[in-house]
Amino acid sequence: MRGTNAEFFHALIQNSSDIVTILSMDGTVLYESPSVDRVLGYAQDELLGRNVFELVHSDDRARALAAFTEIVKRRDLTLSAEFSFLHKDGSWRVLDATGSNQLDNPLIAGIVVNSRDVTERKIIEEKLRQSEERFRRIFEDGPLGMIIVDPDYRLLKANKAFCKMLGYAEQELTGRSMEEFTHPEDWEKSETLSQRALTGVNPLFQLEKRYLRKSRESVWATLTATTVPDQEGKILYALGMIEDISARKAAEREKEELIIQLTDALAKIKTLRGLIPICAWCKKIRDDRGYWTRVETYIREHSDATFTHCICPTCLKKEDPATYADVFGNGHGAGNSKSKKEERAEERLRLKKPVACTFQLNSGNAGTVVLNAVLEDLSDAGMCLSITYPLTQNTVLFSDGSADHRLGVVRWCAPAETGSYRVGIEFLHD
C-alpha cells in the first residue's frame, strides 16, 4: 500500500501544471518538478544548487525574501506571494507561490513551494484595471453629463457635468427617481424607451428630452442610454450620457420664428414685374389704363412702399441756389462779388398763406394764355409759384391787369407731389 501511495504522489507531481520546488533554509534549490520545463523553460535539474532569489525580479526580491524568512522561522506558517520570475528565454513570468515549512519532515527536510503561472491573468487584470481607470476618468471628468441608474429608475451615481447642468450636488441626486428631474411632458416617452431597454427589447436608445434644474427651469438635452447586464443577462444598471442642447434648441426656435416672420412679410409684399414704361424726361410712368402718372403714385399703388419727400443737394442747388447757399455755403468764400444789399434783395419771403394769382403766357400766334397759379414765396428778385402747367425754361410771363405789372422769366420748373409744378421766376427790371 505504501508503494502504491508513493507511485500515486510521484505521478501527481510529474503531471501537475504547478511547479513544486524544495528549497533549503538559504533558498538553494534542492528539487524541481518536471513542470518547470513547461512553465519556465528550464530542464528539471538545471536550477539545482542555485539560489532561487537570484532569478526573482529585483522589484519583488525583497518582498519574496521577507515572506520566505517568515516561513523558515515559523514551522506552522504557510504564506503566499506573487512575484516575477526569470524565464529561460529572458522574459518575466508572474508566479503565484505558496510556501510551507517542511524542515522537520525527514522525507523532505526543506521548504516546499508550489508555484503557478498567473502571467496571463495578471495581464488581463491590468488591462481591466486600465479600462476601469479610463472609464472612471471619462465618467468623472468628461464634458458630457453621465449617470448610472438602477432598473427602478433610481439614480445611483452622477458625474460633475450632470450635477452642474442641473445645479445639484451629487449627494442631492443619489437615490432619487429620475422622474423628479424630468419635465412632466417628457416623462412618459422617456419611461417607455427606458422600459424597452431594461427588458432587452431595445438596449440602446437616444432621446431628446427636458430635464428640470434645481431652480425648476427646464434644460433641453440629448440622452443616449444603454443597459449593462451581468453574465447571466440580468440587467444590473443603465448608463446614460447627457448632452446639453439648450443653445441649439434656442437657435432653432429663433430660426423658426424668423421663418414665420419672413413668410408673413413675403405674403404682404406686392412685387413689380415685367417692363415698366417710364418717361426718360419727366420720369412719369404709363399705367395699365394708359394714363401717365408720377413714379411715387405708381409704386404706391403696386406695392406697400410709401414715400417721404425731400430734396438732394444737387437739385436744391439747381432749383434754389439761395437756399443751397444758406445751407451749404455759396462756395465763393471771401471773393463773393454780391453786396449785402443785393443779397437781402434776393432773399425770398415765405408767405404764411399762399396767394392765388393769374399770369399771362405769350404763346406766339395763338395769343396769350391765362395761367392760374399759387404764389408761395416772393422777393425783389423773383418768386416761386405752384402751377398746373409745365413751363419750359426762359418762358416769359407778365402779370394780368396789374397797374404795377412785372415781367418774369422762368428759370426752373420741377414736378410737385400733387401733380402740379413748382416754378421759379426771375423778375426782369427796366
Buried (B, 14 or more C-beta within 10 A) or exposed (E): EEEEEEEEEEEEBEEBEBBBBBBBEEBBBBBBBBBBBEBBBBEBEBBEEEBBBEBBBEEBBEEBBEBBEEBBEEEEEEBEBBBBBBBBEEEBBBBBBBBBBBBEEEEBEBBBBBBBBBBEEBEEEEEEEEEEEEEEEBBEEBEBBBBBBBBEBBBBBBBBBBBEBBEBEEEEBBEEEBEEBBBEEBBEEBBEBBEEBBEEEBBEBEBBBBBBEEEEEBBBBBBBBBBEEEEEEEBEBBBBBBBBBBEEBEEEEEEEEEEEEEEEEEEEEEEEEEEEEBEEEEEBBBBEEEEEBBBBBBBBEBEEEEEEEEBEEEEBBBBBBBEBBEEEEBEEEEEEEEEEEEBEEBEBEEBEEBEEBEBBBEEEEEEEEEBEBBBBBBBBBBBBBBBEBEBEEEBEBBBEEEEEEBBBBBBBBBBBEEEBBBBBBBBEEE
